[in-house]
């Protein structure tokens, strides 16, 4: 009678399990395929087709895989699956998963990730309108370390230094940011020049800097010009330079009765007509349009939101 070594028997069992039955475990070590494996919160069993293994780390959620199906759920507060409704994935006969792995993401908005510098130039007659508009926007977009961080200043002939709010002045606290906003930002005299070009250059040179709290290059950067007047200086040169650094520029043009904005100048600032928003007192259309555009730009794929990997 022929005798076989234990090693030979194990090799035969390995071949039979992995090839004759067409089953592949989610681990490089041969284990009984009916066993459950617990790896970094992922529970898995063998699947009947050879798909790539599911991720061993699923931040803010869990994966439960059985046979050819993996099911996902989010377990951290304020996180939800993205894409919406993508709660399961099936391994196909071609060896590919039906979908890319989803993620657990915070909804965007309100968790819209950006470092945003506001350049404010408005006359006293526009003040209430400007403040009311931003109050409405901040009801929809969060201020905080895991979403938008705001900075800003008032400008006329140049920046009003006493009005400057830097990113690192309020410890990512939305309430404190609102307090500083109300205390420091105010109207310019009616006869004040409007040097928007100089304000854009100041934002680039002095505000969008890590020394004053700007986050790293993974966070999108934006400059928003909030104005009720045309500029008296060259806007194109500093705006082109800012955009060449990857900064997105928006203009919020607050319409005054009988006043006409220079359309070419607004376009020179933004470089994109879709980044020009007009606000008319008494209308909420512009606020909705602004949020829609910001969401389209910053919320296309919440799974790329770098802060989702934190605070697990």
Steps between C-alpha positions, in 0.01 A plus 500: 500500500641837395561746781475875451664763709294762685658768281387320181145463631487872587615591149227280346236653724622847412481430126158337529353783709638785291469359150262205467231679698594837354506667840738769617542616858556864588828409669835377375504230768293190420228473758173314497286704265196469724681688775446868561803729499503824697754748366489866605124485545437319168320166529549278196465147367604341173344609172435278202678723252848638518435872562758727663466491880279767658675777695626403844421851626165672452512830696186590693324178401515124461496238223335159528596265214343160442526280191505745207339800672646774720265724696599841633366718777612823667531494878631849589254784567431737207657264244312338214588272209621660182387451231159514665334159521815305408469267799610176335741373237502172306803312369432414136596195298755711313697547823396864548284665762177648373596847631794684646509482879281775649599705803345647811498876446351799667234667282634780279362754559506583785847339532654685206878484521687820409713784631309812401616864519231766469589848367227739614427839344154640560346836580288557808182474296592141403614385843178340625450325167855355501476380860157345445624315192799351679283398793289300252807341340646401838178321587585258219882482509678405821799689634739257666818295482328225299330733252540866397746725678440870439723806507443852371539875516342826391676702231474840336814666365673204665431245773361630828746324730279526809235296317721201418375159620759223454428127485675436832318763707187311601612140561264366231206616714208616285346711777823689560547547126154656479583728792823622334313544171248732663760693700768561237342510156316816419420746223749733333430873457283579200784694337759226557691369199446135411834330437394139451825411324705608801264303727547182296877540517483552877293183538762302308801652677370524857185291554552175309800401705564215741637746758149638551321165500453405135485120470717288271481470123241221510236754606350704211559875527261774397490879497158665504464867408190645666433842353239754405738704278726474198871502567718808446823305445631217283329177597612274219869466587459394866197286417682308226791450739271371778327259263838376375569388858186287488278740696137520388359853492134589538329839485187574699366816336243675720275699272421859592211684343615688190856364519658302214783252544781476245437150363844462344664597826302239691607240244864613526480429873344153486613372160168315488157656449346223713694629801323838493195519727263795514301570812180699482344610826185311585584198282628162625577370150864611510567327832359174364699536177819572696460192719423287194816614321722459806358152555564408137863606532590377849259207552542295182656210692464520879718186524802719421427720804827457688354558847279191469802293602520690830302497824404138463 
